[in-house]
């Protein structure tokens, strides 16, 4: 997604327009992944802070979205993936949350 005309490379190969990188758990480095995530969050916050309005538009391929839509979608995605992580944790330790 391009918000302010910046050029950002994908963090992992194969993560462009509908393709996905392999999920390689055996060689994954959690600390490296967490650092990458923190860096991406900081960059995203800076981009949002530099944008004039949540009604500013961004382009993804041929589609146009408002920044408000993008941020709302990210919140939904975080919630969904946090739910997945909770299900995995429950399968591992058998404890359930409230």
Legacy VTK file of the C-alpha trace (Angstrom):
# vtk DataFile Version 3.0
C-alpha trace
ASCII
DATASET POLYDATA
POINTS 98 float
0.000 0.000 0.000
1.392 3.417 -0.910
0.216 6.352 1.189
2.614 9.233 0.580
4.368 7.990 -2.547
7.028 6.136 -0.581
8.718 3.077 -2.059
8.829 0.206 0.421
10.233 -3.208 -0.361
8.566 -6.311 1.030
10.278 -7.729 4.103
10.231 -11.253 2.734
10.283 -12.444 -0.882
6.935 -13.382 -2.393
4.843 -10.920 -0.388
3.660 -8.787 -3.297
0.103 -8.537 -4.720
-1.568 -11.797 -3.792
1.448 -14.030 -3.210
2.766 -14.977 0.187
6.159 -15.861 1.613
6.690 -19.336 2.994
6.011 -19.706 6.697
9.234 -21.381 7.852
8.934 -22.040 11.582
12.050 -24.196 11.884
14.481 -21.421 10.966
12.396 -18.480 12.211
14.044 -16.043 14.608
11.362 -14.595 16.926
13.574 -11.698 18.034
14.295 -10.763 14.409
10.608 -10.984 13.512
9.650 -8.827 16.508
12.281 -6.214 15.574
10.984 -6.184 11.986
7.434 -5.717 13.271
8.477 -2.847 15.588
10.318 -1.129 12.713
7.295 -1.487 10.412
4.971 -0.110 13.110
7.212 2.921 13.658
7.359 3.594 9.910
3.578 3.203 9.592
2.952 5.603 12.470
5.251 8.170 10.846
3.407 7.837 7.526
0.020 8.274 9.210
1.293 11.265 11.209
2.530 12.891 7.973
-0.833 12.414 6.255
-3.187 15.395 6.355
-6.463 13.564 6.911
-7.922 10.132 7.510
-9.955 10.846 4.390
-6.768 11.014 2.297
-6.775 8.310 -0.341
-4.245 5.575 -0.968
-3.866 3.275 -3.928
-3.432 -0.505 -3.896
-3.119 -1.840 -7.406
-6.082 -0.399 -9.267
-8.179 0.266 -6.158
-8.427 3.476 -4.121
-9.076 3.450 -0.358
-9.200 6.098 2.361
-6.584 5.997 5.081
-9.481 5.568 7.538
-10.492 2.343 5.751
-6.904 1.043 5.797
-6.474 1.681 9.527
-9.848 0.107 10.342
-8.898 -2.934 8.262
-5.589 -3.230 10.158
-7.439 -3.181 13.487
-9.704 -5.977 12.227
-6.707 -8.009 11.060
-4.888 -7.629 14.392
-8.014 -8.733 16.256
-8.440 -11.752 13.979
-4.819 -12.862 14.305
-4.801 -12.326 18.068
-7.806 -14.638 18.203
-5.881 -17.235 16.177
-2.928 -16.975 18.551
-5.238 -17.450 21.525
-6.724 -20.606 19.971
-3.212 -22.004 19.414
-2.216 -21.207 22.995
-5.345 -22.943 24.289
-4.451 -26.071 22.276
-0.939 -26.032 23.750
-1.681 -25.448 27.436
-5.370 -26.346 27.719
-6.234 -23.110 29.539
-9.054 -20.930 28.329
-9.515 -17.216 28.809
-12.610 -15.356 29.867
LINES 1 99
98 0 1 2 3 4 5 6 7 8 9 10 11 12 13 14 15 16 17 18 19 20 21 22 23 24 25 26 27 28 29 30 31 32 33 34 35 36 37 38 39 40 41 42 43 44 45 46 47 48 49 50 51 52 53 54 55 56 57 58 59 60 61 62 63 64 65 66 67 68 69 70 71 72 73 74 75 76 77 78 79 80 81 82 83 84 85 86 87 88 89 90 91 92 93 94 95 96 97
